Amino acid sequence: MNDSWIVWGSGSQTDNAGMYAFNWSKKEVKYLGELKGYSRPIIASENDTALIPKHSDSDQAVSFTVGQLR
């Protein structure tokens, strides 16, 4: 969470694996995708940089897509 956004997901659950971001000033929710078993998006505290977890079917490790929420 920061001054502009709060991001969340279901964590390690396999049901309802969606990830979301809520913008405080616009009062709107953005869908960030889903990842069964690791839906834990992260937002920087000082800016709108977000890390969205992703998973390759060929690898068990989780990696992240880095981007700016708008």
Secondary structure, 3 states (H helix, E strand, C coil): CCCCEEEEECECCCCCCEEEEEECCCCEEEEEEECCCCECCEECCCCCEEEEEEECCCCCCEEEEEEECC
